[in-house]
């Protein structure tokens, strides 16, 4: 009879070894008051909301005259989304890694915020597909580093017991209230009253205010003290040897593709395919933003209590109701918005696979690096490849074809997530941290 393996944490470090697991390594949260932790999460959530306000503006303004004036095909619309995702992905990894090396996360975050605000002005003066494409590439460079830096700050500054909730709020609350709810309603109304160009100028202003608030109200996080098991800088191959890392990346590629495809083509489909007027479209699409803002609390909070893995497995399957509703529901716009609200609970898992699981799997000093790797991989494969493929399918088979692609992406995501190892501290504590080394 073989002796049983020693109990170990999710990273495979034996509990009897005397080595403190990375997820429990002391961060800076001990010196931060609850009030400061709440302020930090609020400002980072607001800032990322403004990032998404700018990023989503193109999608919502597409049916307001932009597509007609610049004579854009469905494939070109997909390429615009893909271009931003590509440079976003590259910046997410390199800026995240740079922030780990320099330890100047606040400064880099402010610089990125000012830069993406200025890039929104460039979108507003575009006169051709090529000009607009270049502007979106630059915006991706500016915006890509915001999320990994923000999540690294949350991981080091907020107590681990509330990490899932804090990272869910930081990534999902502001981004969906501002980027997915306020953006369609305000920008479509503004474009209707003036033009899509003026709407882009409007989208650029809040980022400058956010940068000022971060400058005056937040402190530069103190460097996290390294421990013996941290080692040197982690390499990409070493990170991908950890099961949770590659499972999160695979799920992330599929679900980021799902997200970007949805917001790239759903506004146009609701107007041209479902016959909604632009105002109604903006409110129905806004239901996705309200849902994601709501689920940023519910899903992230539940994952702290019942585990990351159950959320990651169940919600991609639940998301099927969204594209199926868009395809087959023939009732009122309010009913369609309600269907979207239910299906979009899947957005609540985004901070879990992009930030919470990686930050609970790796040592704190590697957080911005591995978070940037997770986010960058998701964007460059899912966000870059997904929209052009969906656009070409729409051009070839009709503008509803992207919905079938969404269904396929969600199904595969749910099955792949079954391979995750649980990382939630409360769940591991209830199990006596009895996980066996892989």
Beta strands, then each sheet from edge to edge (+ up, - down):
end
